[in-house]
Amino acid sequence: MNDSRIYFDKELSWLSFNERVLQEAADPNVPLIERIRFLGIYSSNLDEFFRVRVANIRRKLIVTQATTTDSSSQLNEDQALLDEIIVKVKQLTDKFQPIAAEAFEQLQNHNIELLFNDEKSKIFKKQLSKNQKTWLKTFFEHQVVRHITPIIISSNTHLVNCLDDDGIYLLVALKQGSNLQYALIEIPREEVSRFIILPKEDDESMQRVVMLDDIVHYFLDDIFNGIFEYEDMDAYSVKLTRDAEYDLNDELDQSLLDKMSKGLKQRLNAAPARLGFDRHMPEYMVKFLRKALKIKDENNLVPGVRYRHFKDFIGFPNLGDETLEKQEITALDSERFSAFNNVFDAISHQDVLVYYPYYKFRHFTEFVRQASYDPSVRHIKINIYRVAKNSEILNSLMEAVKNGKQVTVVVELRARFDEEANIEWAMRMKDAGIHVEFGIESLKVHAKLCIVSRVENERLVRYAHIGTGNFHEKNARIYTDYSLFTKHKEITQEVDNVFSFIAHSYKRFRFNHLIVSPLTSRRRFYQLIDNEIAQAEQGHKAQITIKINNLVDKGLIDRLYRASSAGVKVRMIVRGMCTLIPQKAGVSDNIEVISIVDQFLEHPRVLMFHNNGENNLFISSGDWMERNIDQRVEVGCPVYDETLKQRIIDMLELQLSDNQKARIINQAQDNQYVKQGKREAVRSQMAIYDYLQAQERLDKKALKNLE
């Protein structure tokens, strides 16, 4: 099936996902502060979209233009796609602005006012009391100005090198007669909060918040007066988004660590993917920017709201009561762990499954911490993709070396936007005596594995963790992910074989239980789908249930289309990109897809194949994208414990029944909510928490006799 009409474009599908995020910001049932934070998430997502996806299309266009004629069909397709993206982004921006304005307006109903300073500070001058103005001036002089050093732009200034990819700037034009002097000021976001809370007057009930950008703007004269002579000035916000890719050479005498360090430096000078600027910026300043940054394509210029870097609103403070924020859940303790003196006894008794953030991430950190000093432990192996800034896990591993353990850590240096942090951790761990490996140069290691080798009764026994998410304490409070702990002899041996494959990719291993990319995933998934097709053709029940983040691999999509045509019922929950078109007559009549966007970021990958009632169920680290199937190290693991398997099935059914936060993926990609109708309201993320609490009560009762 090569007809493009049976696939959504993945970039437009991604924008459809981000529109679902924007829907959360517009939903009046979402607590107000959370709505504002969803605006920040939407903005952060869009930044990454331009840095990665739009930049990639533009690079393809440049290459195609250089190597083919203007009539090239590929050139026309890429340009048409880019044009569609720009149109869709503009539509979303037009939706974003009134949603943001309404949310800020509603803050005032809760005695919170976000005070925007525009029209050359008139708002500050009119609405701030004398005491508040005095307080602001003191705050600026003591807390802000020391972090500001203007860059004075001359004919020798390479402006593109002065704009950091993650920075917010004011472009200032100092005017003296017909002379113009440009300067660039970076808003200090690391050292000072972007949201400044003003002191209240005695008789004032309203709590006012001002943007740091506005404070800097308000006191620009204090920065330039006495150093420059000028009669007037213009100052408007700008933000540069760069191409996030980097160009690494293939010099054999360079270590991957050195290459990555060099690549990060190259990123600082990467081509602009988008220049955002205040839509009220005068034309003469826009022309100056275009010339200075050598921007030829109009589509690279994005006029927008005054406040760039809206993603900072992810951290917008709640100055009202607790009803303005989401209802926090109390993470659960797993009775399967709590009933035992140590993690190894618990896993020896039975497999353990925890589901973050419903469960405490402490269960995994304890697994590593106890292994770090247990006299019976000989070796700990783990692969990391993203970790917390002050990772308890890596600190425990460094302590393990002091206790005489062999520790091997596979560090993925190419985890996008975490490269610098991973390089730093790699150096620290090497210094601590950990054996650090950088995986396979041609493949990202994206699996979520940890294995502990322990001597028991003079025999080496392995304990393994196989998960769907990163070993990241902070993310585990926001992302939903599964962690499976097992002592299963064959599975743990195969996990150890994955580490051996990473260290020696020329070796080949047999995997009878794990599904391992790039070695077996495509073949195994095809086999599992084909088995359901065979069941359907024999008149048996055939069903595939998939929960995944992204579905864009055409080979797998075509296999699902074939299954649908054979009568296999396919149910999917796809959070992000989905290039499969559901419910298309003659192609995907038996395929239904929903997407859930809610309080937590849906992140686990779960695959279930009916197999004549056996329900073969796997959790996996990898999405169904070509890169995850063929170009990364990913691991899927079967869940054999019948109780744990049923729990995952039950939770999948809750998610498939969601009629509050689920959207239908349809041919129009218009993100219609699943209608509740006369059914009981099901908000799956909260229903799952209630379900797991009930399961823990059952486990406690079942394990009570062990005490």
Buried (B, 14 or more C-beta within 10 A) or exposed (E): EEEEEBBBBBBBBBBBBBBBBBBBBBBEEBBBBBBBBBBBBBBBBBBBBBBBBBBBBBBBBEEBBEEEEEEBEEBEBBBEBBEBBBEBBEEBBEBBEEBBEEBBEBBEEBBBBBBBBEEBBEBBEEEBEEEBBEBBBEBBEEBBBEBBEBBBBEEEBEBBEBBEBBBBBBBBBBEEEEEBBBBBBBBBBEEBEBBBEBEBEEEEEBBBBBBBBBBBBBBBEBBBEEEBEBEEBBBBBBBBBBBBBBEBEEEEEBEBBEBBBBBBEEBEEBBBBBBBBBEEBEEEBBEBBBEBBEBEEEBBBBEBBBBBBBBBBBEBEBBBEEEBBBEEBEBBBBBBBBBBEBBBEBBBBBBBBBBBBBBBBBBBBBBBBBBBBBEEBBBBBBBBBBBBEEBBBBBBBBBBBEEEBBBBBBBBBBBEBBBEBBBEBBEBBBEBBBBBBBBBEEBBBBBBBBBBBBEEEEEEBBBBBBBBBBBBBBBBBBBBBBBBBBBBEEBBBBBBBBBEBBBEBEEEBEBEBBBBBBBBBBEBBEEBBBBBBBBBEEEBEBBBBBBBBBBBBBEBBBBBBBBBBBBBBBBBBBBBBBBBBBBBEEBBBBBBBBBBBBBBBBBBBBBBBBBBEEBBBBBBBBBBBBBBBBBBBBBBBBBBBEBBBBBBBBBBEBBBBBBBBBBBBBEEBEBEBBEEEEEEEBBBBBBBBEBBEEBBEEBBEEBEEEE
